[in-house]
Amino acid sequence: MNNKPAAQVREDEFELRYFYHLLRARWRWFLLTFAFLCAAGFLYMKLTLPVYQSTASVIVEDSKSGAGDIEDFLSSDLFGSNLNLPTEIGILRSRSVFEETIRRLGLDVQYWSTNRVTPVPLYPKTPLHADFDTIVPEFREQTFKVLTLDGGRYELEVEYEGDKLPSFRFAKTLKYGETVKTDYFCFTLNDVSEGRLQPDRSYAFKVRSINRLVAEMLENYTAQPLEKDANIVQLTYRDVVPARALDVLNTISEAYIDRDMRDKAQVASLTLRFVDEQLKTTGSDLGDTERKLQASLVGSVGDRMPEYANQAQEPCLWCESGCSGCSHTRSANCRE
């Protein structure tokens, strides 16, 4: 049973009829708008690199209080620990951990393929490898452009337009393995593609500024407790290269664990050194005390020996024999 009033039914029919006529009259505009949105979405997907996220978990030791026991001693934690989750999260976000991660993964020099509109990062394998001897800080973050040629040659181009140095432009055809030396940098570029490097391919590389690279990595990195009362820290890292996102988290975890092991080894070494010194001091004190006690006992016995000798030579008034051979006790039979 339809309970709608007749006026409302007529109004709904009117709105649908009006929308139909509007769509019919302007269908070209609707079609163009739909095509434009589809093209914009397609270009966005082609020009924008997807972002991947990797996740890892790190177990943090629980806090301890009170004096240490034998288990703490064996685990290099003689006096207990005051670890807490915020402190360990701070360590996991520290600059030292990230610098170690950058060093282990070789992220200080990064490479791109520039054959598309959007440069594509090359990681972990790259056909080129730059070995830098020196580079001034102003040329960090500058793009070195490479165009591969045949015959083991390439074109190198780099340009500086900053305000800290005079304007500089370097463009030259070089051979792989040849030293590139200027007043601002010195390096060699090597072909590590094992013969698969094709001519007329464009690449680029940068020597990253450690400060800027650490800041970028921290923007894409999170470290937070998994749950409120859990001693587990969940790490996440976002990157356009999935392999690099995974390697960064794994290396951060390894650097954190290695740092913790070094700290524990240092504490254990200091603790054992302290115990050895205390044992040496205690042993020396005990030796001195033992020698003094022995000397005291020897002196006491030596002082009493003449008395015992005199007593042995005194004659007994009853039997006129020495007290040493007398059956009478001195207290009852011997007289002065």
Summary of the structure (lengths in Angstrom):
residues: 336
radius of gyration: 43.9
end to end distance: 145.1
largest distance: 158.6
contacts: 807
relative contact order: 0.12
helix: 46%
strand: 23%
